[in-house]
Structures are given as C-alpha cells and as structure tokens.
C-alpha cells in the first residue's frame, strides 16, 4: 500500500481527486436510479437481476470511494499541512 501524501497535492493529484468525486456522484446517482426502478416492481425478473448485479457493483465502488475519502480525512487530521504550504 502506498504511503500517504503529506503537504500540497500536485496538479495531477488534484485532478484525480476531482475525477474520483465526480465518479462517486455519478455512480451514486445511477445506484439511486437502479434502486428506484427495482423497487417499482414493474420490471421483468431478468431485468431486475441485471440491474441488481449492476447495483451491487456500484455500491462496492461507492463504498471503496468513501473508505478512500475517510483515509484522506484521517491523514489530514493526523498530519495537518504546514501553515507555510497554505497560500495567504
């Protein structure tokens, strides 16, 4: 497992983090849509199963993204950036 970064993130890291947040929000929105469609009870069984499989995959991805965010927060709390790293 890579060691956590300390200090200012570089541009690539910031872009990756922004992409991860965007992916999380997109995945969560899709998952919510899937849940609504399945809960409606109007889908054929085969379609419900297909959506259920997709939903479990999305839920796993969202859970992993949240765990990653939690680790970042813990790292920031344990290793706050230096005041000299912050712009005035």
C-alpha positions in Angstrom: 0.0 0.0 0.0 1.5 3.4 -1.0 2.4 5.8 1.8 0.0 8.7 2.3 1.0 12.1 0.8 1.7 14.9 3.1 1.8 18.6 2.0 0.3 20.2 -1.0 -1.1 18.0 -3.7 0.3 18.3 -7.2 -2.0 19.2 -10.2 -2.4 15.5 -11.2 -3.4 14.5 -7.7 -6.0 17.3 -7.6 -7.4 16.3 -10.9 -7.5 12.6 -9.9 -9.4 13.6 -6.7 -11.8 15.7 -8.6 -12.4 12.9 -11.0 -13.0 10.5 -8.1 -15.6 12.8 -6.5 -17.3 13.2 -9.9 -17.3 9.4 -10.4 -18.7 8.8 -6.9 -21.5 11.3 -7.5 -22.3 9.7 -10.9 -22.2 6.2 -9.5 -24.4 7.1 -6.5 -26.9 8.8 -8.8 -27.0 5.7 -11.0 -27.4 3.4 -8.0 -30.3 5.5 -6.7 -32.0 5.2 -10.0 -31.5 1.5 -10.1 -32.9 1.1 -6.6 -36.0 3.1 -7.6 -36.5 1.0 -10.7 -36.2 -2.3 -8.9 -38.5 -1.1 -6.0 -41.2 -0.1 -8.5 -41.8 -3.8 -9.0 -42.7 -3.2 -12.7 -39.6 -4.8 -14.2 -39.3 -8.4 -15.6 -37.3 -10.7 -13.4 -34.4 -10.8 -15.8 -34.1 -7.0 -16.0 -34.3 -6.8 -12.2 -31.5 -9.3 -11.8 -29.3 -7.5 -14.4 -29.9 -4.2 -12.5 -29.3 -5.8 -9.2 -25.9 -7.0 -10.4 -25.0 -3.5 -11.7 -26.3 -2.0 -8.4 -24.1 -4.3 -6.3 -21.1 -3.3 -8.4 -21.9 0.4 -8.0 -22.4 0.0 -4.2 -19.0 -1.6 -4.0 -17.4 1.2 -5.9 -19.1 3.8 -3.8 -18.1 2.1 -0.6 -14.5 2.0 -1.7 -14.5 5.7 -2.7 -15.9 6.6 0.8 -13.3 4.5 2.5 -10.6 6.3 0.5 -12.1 9.7 1.4 -12.2 8.6 5.1 -8.5 7.7 5.0 -7.7 11.1 3.4 -9.5 12.9 6.2 -7.8 10.8 8.9 -4.4 11.6 7.3 -5.2 15.3 7.2 -6.3 15.2 10.9 -3.2 13.3 11.9 -0.8 15.3 9.6 -2.1 18.8 9.1 -0.4 20.7 6.3 2.2 23.2 7.4 1.0 26.8 7.5 3.8 27.7 5.1 2.1 25.4 2.5 -1.1 27.5 2.5 -1.5 30.5 0.3 -2.3 33.7 2.2 
